Amino acid sequence: MTPDDTGGWPAAELDPVRRLRVLAAGIPGAHVTEGRVDAPYARVAALLGDLEGDFGRIVPDMEGLRVVRREGVRVEALARSRYGMRARLRGEQRPGWCWMQSRFLLLGAAAAPDGDDGTRVAFTGGVRVPGRAALVPLGVRREGERSLRRLNGLLRTGG
């Protein structure tokens, strides 16, 4: 990036995990669960990137997710929770990055290489408070920790 591209302002590139932390920091009630897994980045990114398959096996509340439109990195999907709730999510997906939201739901997952044989991962999400840009903080930490455990389990079993 040249100085003219930024209008003279400093520019910094953030890896997907740091980007997720920055976005979540602007949402009241959001919590980011971050951890390291002993698996190559390409393998972890492939699991997180499989929205209609492995992603639902990793995110505890997700019963199913069906992509209905994709244009480059932009994605629109229909989600169904294990509790019967449904949402039309819109957002962005690219290798190591997924951020999707609806009027009442937010899902975020990120991965970044960590050394030769590991990957840093981060999860955030939750239910939005109607009429506010906040998330209901109940269960957010627990769901993130469960997502990390499920990802580790899939990696151990070859998922």
C-alpha positions, 0 to 999 in steps of 0.5 A: 500500500502506498502512502497515497492509498491511505491519505497519509494515515498509517495502515496496518494489516491484521491477521483474521484472529486480531481482526475478529478481536477488534470487531468484537470489541465494538459490540457490547456483551461480545466475548472472544474465546481464543486458543491454539490448536496443534494442527496446520492452518490449512486443515483448520481453515478448511474445517471452519470454511465448510459452512454447510458441513464441519462449521455446524459440527464446531459451533454448538448451537448450530443445527444446520447452515445452508448457503443461499448466495455467494458473491466473492467473499460475501455470503448469505446463509440460512441458519437453524439452531438446535432450539428451532430458531432460524436466521438469515445471516449475511456476511463475509467468508474467506480462508481463516475468516467468517463473520456473519450476522442477522438482525438477532444473531452474530457468528464469528470465527477466525484462524491464523497460522501460529508457528510451523505446526499450530493455528490460533483460532477465535470464536465469538457470537451470540444473540443480539438484544432487539433494538440495540447493538449489544449481545446477550452475554449469557452463555457466550463464553461457554459456547466459545469454549465448547466450539474450541473443544469441538474443533480440537475433537474433530482435528483429533479424529481426522474430521 
